[in-house]
Amino acid sequence: MSEKRYRGITRTKTPARPDSESQSARTGSAAARGSSWGSWPSREALTRVGVPRGRIVLDHTMIAALSVLVVTGCYISGAFDGWYAPLPPLGFGLCVAAALRYHHTTLDHRLAASLGMLAVITLCGLGAYAAGAPTPATVIWIVVSVMAMERLPLPVGLATVAVLVAGFVEADETGILGAGVTTAAVLLAGYSLRLDAEARGAGFQLLAQERLAREAEAASAALAERARIAREIHDVLAHSLSAQMVHLEVARLQVEAGADRGEILKLVTSARSMAREGLAETRHALSALRGDMVPVEDYLRELAREGRAEVDVTGERRDLPAEASQAVRRVAQEALTNVRKHAPGARTRIRFAYGTDEVSLEIRDSGPPRTDEDARVGEELKSSGSGYGLRGMRERAELLGGSLDAGPEGVGFAVRLRVPA
């Protein structure tokens, strides 16, 4: 038999890493880099998204209390009497504007602008201290230190606190001891807030990675389903329509040549029979696409009757997954079609076996055409194929994690399929 029918190739598909896993790995690596010691906190950590309502109320209450403490402290100190009375509210307003701007500059990871906003607030505290209000000045510097530790790169935050330590020493009446306690409290509070924000940001990053993975899986599943439907359309419609086209074309040529009416009628009848079979196969394919379980043995026996083949089924019968069932059906159909094309009249044997965790199918024929008539029919049917039979069978086997072996064997040809089921 000519080896042009198939080239015997056995291939087993190695599952490729899904794009979703690659995307998750890249995102995870970026998150790991973003949480390094000298980097900015993530954007998710710098926003208020996901902060519990109770925590927001508590933060606003603390900010309001500190604001009242700073403004009233300025007046209690006696440094802002007379013409200087409007300065505390004005200075406080400047601090609020700088703090709001600082929030946006840190979101954009703009270091120079962020340090500039902190410098504005620090200078307001320095003005209060110079005017004779050390307590409000200390509160302002503490707030600046906490803001730097929470939202800036950690080395920059530590450097900011180190610069303000001199102010703590100068403003604290207890000297170095009190300044040390204040500095330690500032570092602890700022770093705790930073860790809390980074943990919340990491949670949002994980949610984003999971969402991307699910979207990629959904897209992959949609593509796989489209490929499955495309295979079913090819295996059913292309096979049936191409065979009908050959018979009708031969009938047309015979009509033009004035051939016997009986021969023409025979070809038309054959084409009609193929159309009926194609419609039945289309219904079977739609059932498989809906996930219905199809009894493989019944289909193989019916197929064998049409092709005058022998069927041998072994093993304990059980229901098969729809995709495995369709793979066996389509490979059997394609192999028998190939026999009709290249070896019409050859004896064919179909062996189907249920294994422990797989099923196997073997289709073997006895060889190429022996008579002139068989050769003529074979040449006519060769043109009916679309050229995708072997590739379609390989795809079916590989997509299910199975294997396909097709090639000459003795004077005949054999196709062997194994799929997990």
C-alpha positions, 0 to 999 in steps of 0.5 A: 500500500502506498505510504502517501496515505499516512506517514506513521507518526506517534506523538504525545502532547506535553501540556504547556504551561497556561498563560494564566500561570505565566502571568501570575508568576510575572505579577508575583515576581513584580510584587516581590520586587515591589516589597523589597527594603528600599522600594516604595510601598505598592500603590494598593498599600498607599490608597484607602481602598479596602480599609474598614469603615471603623478604621477610617472613623478612628483615623479621622477622629485622631487627626481631628484631635491632633489638629485641635491640640496643635491649634489650641496649643499655639494659643495656650502658649501665649505666642500668638496674641494680638496681630499674630492670632490669625497665624495658627489657623493659616499655618494649619491650613497650609499643613493640611494642603501640603498633607493632601498634596503629599498623599498624591505625590506618594501615590505617583512615587515622586520622591522630590515632590513628596519630600518638599511637602514634608518640608513645608509641614516641618517648617510650619512646626519650626515656625511654631517652635521659634514663636515659643510654642514647643508642644505644637511644634513637637506634635507636627514633627511627630506627624511628619515622621510617621507620614515619612515612615508610612509612605516613603521608601524605608531608607528615606523615611528613616533619614527623615526621622533622623533629621527631626531627632534634633528637633525632638531633643531641642523641644523636649524638656527632658532632653535626650531621654525624652527625645529617644522615647519619642523617636522610638515611638515614632519609628514603631508607629510609622513602621506598624502603619507601613506593615499594615498597609503593605499587607492590605496591598498584598491582599489586593495584588493576590486578588488581581492575580487571581482575577487575571488567572480566571480571565486567562482560563476562561479565554483558554477554555473558549478557544479550546471549545472553538477548536473542538467545534471546528474539529467536529465540523470538519470531521462530519461536514467536510467528510460527508460533503466532499464524498457527495461532491465526488459522486455528483461530479461523476454523475454529471460527467456521465450525464454529459457523456450519455452514460446509462441511466442506471449508472447515473441513478446509482451515483445519485442514490449513493450521494443521497445516502451519504447526505443522510449519513452526514445528517445522522453524524451531525446529530451525533456530533451535536450530542457530543458537544452537549456532553452526551455519552455515546455507546462507542461499541454500537457506533463501531458495529454500525460503521463496520457494517457499512464498510464490511469490516469485522469488529472485536470488542474486549474489556468491561464496558463502561461509559466514556467521557464525551471527548474520548468517545468522539475521538474514537468515533472520528478516528474510526471513521477517518481510518475506514474512509481512508481504506475506502479511498486507497484500498477499496474491497480490502478486508478490514478489522476493528479492535476496540479494548477497554483498559484500566484507565484508557481505551485503545482502538486498532484498525487494520486492512489487508492491502491496496486494491487488487482489481482494475475496478477497485483501483478505479474506485479508489482513484475516484475517492482519493479526490474527496478527502480534504487533506486534514484527516491525519492531522485531525486524528493527531489533534484529537489524540494529543488534546486528550493526552493520548497517542496515535500510531499510523503507518504501513504494516505488511501489505496493509495499513494499521491505525492505533489509537490510545486515549485516557478514559 
